[in-house]
């Protein structure tokens, strides 16, 4: 295909950007190599990876947004969480929270620290750990 050097550089740059985007997404969702013997298994892995990358992209976006909350004295703007921590740090702080079931139908959150409450508040979920979600089985 005849083209100028400038056109070749632009085309290469675009292709390189596309490849890096897909590689980054696949690495983030742990899909760098798809190992499966059946087509429907591979397809299922791609669907799950796409959903995971969609959720991760939304979380990354929420970390970059300011949040406005009512602190009792009026509205207050909280700075974006991304200014204070990376996504890996966010995961480290929140990974220990889990649901406790008592075997008699009772359920509650494990202990949630003030820092953990503050993190989800700054992500835009002020009541995330103050109540139990309806979808949790009894």
FITIPA-685109 format. One record per residue (C-alpha): residue number from 1; residue in three letters; x, y, z. Coordinates in steps of 0.001 Angstrom, whole numbers, plus 500000, padded with zeros to 6 digits. Example, Ala and Ser with C-alpha at 12.3 -4.5 7.8 and 13.67 -1.06 7.14 Angstrom:
FITIPA-685109
<num->1, residu->ALA, px->512300, py->495500, pz->507800> .
<num->2, residu->SER, px->513670, py->498940, pz->507140> .
//
This chain:
FITIPA-685109
<num->1, residu->UNK, px->500000, py->500000, pz->500000> .
<num->2, residu->UNK, px->501646, py->503235, pz->498957> .
<num->3, residu->UNK, px->501734, py->505873, pz->501702> .
<num->4, residu->UNK, px->503946, py->508638, pz->503012> .
<num->5, residu->UNK, px->506261, py->508168, pz->505967> .
<num->6, residu->UNK, px->503953, py->510363, pz->508078> .
<num->7, residu->UNK, px->500932, py->508204, pz->507207> .
<num->8, residu->UNK, px->502880, py->505047, pz->508065> .
<num->9, residu->UNK, px->503875, py->506465, pz->511456> .
<num->10, residu->UNK, px->500283, py->507482, pz->512225> .
<num->11, residu->UNK, px->498899, py->504071, pz->511228> .
<num->12, residu->UNK, px->501556, py->502263, pz->513254> .
<num->13, residu->UNK, px->500892, py->504525, pz->516250> .
<num->14, residu->UNK, px->497166, py->503821, pz->516093> .
<num->15, residu->UNK, px->497697, py->500054, pz->515840> .
<num->16, residu->UNK, px->500203, py->500174, pz->518699> .
<num->17, residu->UNK, px->497725, py->502076, pz->520880> .
<num->18, residu->UNK, px->494961, py->499556, pz->520138> .
<num->19, residu->UNK, px->497260, py->496621, pz->520971> .
<num->20, residu->UNK, px->498400, py->498232, pz->524232> .
<num->21, residu->UNK, px->494796, py->498951, pz->525218> .
<num->22, residu->UNK, px->493733, py->495339, pz->524719> .
<num->23, residu->UNK, px->496853, py->494005, pz->526437> .
<num->24, residu->UNK, px->496296, py->496253, pz->529460> .
<num->25, residu->UNK, px->492658, py->495223, pz->529693> .
<num->26, residu->UNK, px->493467, py->491553, pz->529385> .
<num->27, residu->UNK, px->496175, py->491794, pz->532033> .
<num->28, residu->UNK, px->493896, py->493658, pz->534434> .
<num->29, residu->UNK, px->491173, py->491011, pz->534115> .
<num->30, residu->UNK, px->493749, py->488194, pz->534238> .
<num->31, residu->UNK, px->492990, py->487188, pz->530646> .
<num->32, residu->UNK, px->496454, py->487469, pz->529115> .
<num->33, residu->UNK, px->496235, py->483828, pz->527987> .
<num->34, residu->UNK, px->492958, py->482025, pz->527379> .
<num->35, residu->UNK, px->493353, py->478310, pz->527957> .
<num->36, residu->UNK, px->490323, py->476266, pz->527028> .
<num->37, residu->UNK, px->489557, py->473293, pz->524850> .
<num->38, residu->UNK, px->486023, py->474262, pz->523993> .
<num->39, residu->UNK, px->484765, py->477273, pz->522133> .
<num->40, residu->UNK, px->481919, py->477964, pz->524578> .
<num->41, residu->UNK, px->484390, py->477938, pz->527512> .
<num->42, residu->UNK, px->486608, py->480503, pz->525780> .
<num->43, residu->UNK, px->483549, py->482596, pz->524923> .
<num->44, residu->UNK, px->482394, py->482484, pz->528545> .
<num->45, residu->UNK, px->485823, py->483608, pz->529731> .
<num->46, residu->UNK, px->485729, py->486548, pz->527319> .
<num->47, residu->UNK, px->482260, py->487570, pz->528525> .
<num->48, residu->UNK, px->483324, py->487401, pz->532187> .
<num->49, residu->UNK, px->486492, py->489352, pz->531367> .
<num->50, residu->UNK, px->484496, py->492018, pz->529552> .
<num->51, residu->UNK, px->482167, py->492400, pz->532547> .
<num->52, residu->UNK, px->485161, py->492544, pz->534919> .
<num->53, residu->UNK, px->486912, py->495180, pz->532788> .
<num->54, residu->UNK, px->483680, py->497212, pz->532649> .
<num->55, residu->UNK, px->483373, py->497164, pz->536447> .
<num->56, residu->UNK, px->487059, py->497984, pz->536905> .
<num->57, residu->UNK, px->486812, py->500875, pz->534443> .
<num->58, residu->UNK, px->483870, py->502280, pz->536408> .
<num->59, residu->UNK, px->485772, py->501961, pz->539690> .
<num->60, residu->UNK, px->488813, py->503711, pz->538191> .
<num->61, residu->UNK, px->486523, py->506520, pz->537004> .
<num->62, residu->UNK, px->484850, py->506839, pz->540432> .
<num->63, residu->UNK, px->488259, py->507125, pz->542086> .
<num->64, residu->UNK, px->488959, py->510216, pz->539945> .
<num->65, residu->UNK, px->485686, py->512011, pz->540765> .
<num->66, residu->UNK, px->484995, py->514459, pz->543576> .
<num->67, residu->UNK, px->482017, py->513615, pz->545784> .
<num->68, residu->UNK, px->479636, py->516051, pz->547461> .
<num->69, residu->UNK, px->478255, py->514969, pz->550848> .
<num->70, residu->UNK, px->476169, py->516533, pz->553578> .
<num->71, residu->UNK, px->478305, py->516475, pz->556735> .
<num->72, residu->UNK, px->475555, py->517878, pz->558963> .
<num->73, residu->UNK, px->476811, py->521462, pz->558625> .
<num->74, residu->UNK, px->476071, py->521735, pz->554932> .
<num->75, residu->UNK, px->477436, py->520325, pz->551733> .
<num->76, residu->UNK, px->481106, py->519401, pz->551593> .
<num->77, residu->UNK, px->483172, py->518412, pz->548556> .
<num->78, residu->UNK, px->485499, py->515448, pz->549069> .
<num->79, residu->UNK, px->488576, py->515288, pz->546879> .
<num->80, residu->UNK, px->488979, py->512370, pz->544461> .
<num->81, residu->UNK, px->490244, py->509215, pz->546119> .
<num->82, residu->UNK, px->492838, py->508733, pz->543359> .
<num->83, residu->UNK, px->494764, py->511692, pz->544799> .
<num->84, residu->UNK, px->495451, py->509709, pz->547975> .
<num->85, residu->UNK, px->495743, py->506081, pz->546914> .
<num->86, residu->UNK, px->496199, py->503739, pz->543994> .
<num->87, residu->UNK, px->493684, py->501122, pz->542950> .
<num->88, residu->UNK, px->495907, py->498433, pz->544515> .
<num->89, residu->UNK, px->495852, py->500305, pz->547832> .
<num->90, residu->UNK, px->492064, py->500601, pz->547596> .
<num->91, residu->UNK, px->491798, py->496815, pz->547098> .
<num->92, residu->UNK, px->494129, py->496185, pz->550044> .
<num->93, residu->UNK, px->492018, py->498359, pz->552342> .
<num->94, residu->UNK, px->488672, py->496866, pz->551316> .
<num->95, residu->UNK, px->489489, py->493185, pz->550745> .
<num->96, residu->UNK, px->489022, py->492176, pz->554400> .
<num->97, residu->UNK, px->485355, py->493153, pz->554561> .
<num->98, residu->UNK, px->482962, py->490235, pz->554357> .
<num->99, residu->UNK, px->479484, py->489091, pz->555370> .
<num->100, residu->UNK, px->479137, py->486985, pz->558539> .
<num->101, residu->UNK, px->476292, py->484453, pz->558758> .
<num->102, residu->UNK, px->475382, py->483038, pz->562175> .
<num->103, residu->UNK, px->473671, py->479843, pz->560937> .
<num->104, residu->UNK, px->470237, py->480926, pz->562237> .
<num->105, residu->UNK, px->469451, py->483287, pz->559368> .
<num->106, residu->UNK, px->471231, py->486253, pz->560941> .
<num->107, residu->UNK, px->473840, py->488144, pz->559003> .
<num->108, residu->UNK, px->476044, py->491160, pz->559501> .
<num->109, residu->UNK, px->479101, py->492847, pz->558065> .
<num->110, residu->UNK, px->482491, py->492024, pz->559503> .
<num->111, residu->UNK, px->484042, py->494953, pz->561340> .
<num->112, residu->UNK, px->484348, py->497916, pz->558986> .
<num->113, residu->UNK, px->486881, py->500532, pz->560039> .
<num->114, residu->UNK, px->486352, py->504274, pz->559818> .
<num->115, residu->UNK, px->488973, py->504417, pz->557043> .
<num->116, residu->UNK, px->487063, py->501797, pz->555049> .
<num->117, residu->UNK, px->483808, py->503743, pz->555476> .
<num->118, residu->UNK, px->485631, py->506887, pz->554342> .
<num->119, residu->UNK, px->486977, py->505143, pz->551235> .
<num->120, residu->UNK, px->483547, py->503995, pz->550039> .
<num->121, residu->UNK, px->482096, py->507406, pz->550918> .
<num->122, residu->UNK, px->484675, py->509042, pz->548647> .
<num->123, residu->UNK, px->483772, py->506530, pz->545911> .
<num->124, residu->UNK, px->480159, py->507756, pz->546097> .
<num->125, residu->UNK, px->478663, py->504915, pz->548175> .
<num->126, residu->UNK, px->477944, py->506551, pz->551554> .
<num->127, residu->UNK, px->475675, py->503800, pz->552914> .
<num->128, residu->UNK, px->477484, py->500766, pz->551485> .
<num->129, residu->UNK, px->478388, py->499181, pz->554828> .
<num->130, residu->UNK, px->475715, py->500725, pz->557050> .
<num->131, residu->UNK, px->472942, py->498395, pz->555891> .
<num->132, residu->UNK, px->472706, py->494853, pz->554546> .
<num->133, residu->UNK, px->471907, py->494494, pz->550854> .
<num->134, residu->UNK, px->468584, py->492831, pz->549950> .
<num->135, residu->UNK, px->470275, py->490335, pz->547643> .
<num->136, residu->UNK, px->472245, py->488644, pz->550451> .
<num->137, residu->UNK, px->470627, py->485261, pz->551199> .
<num->138, residu->UNK, px->469227, py->484593, pz->554657> .
//
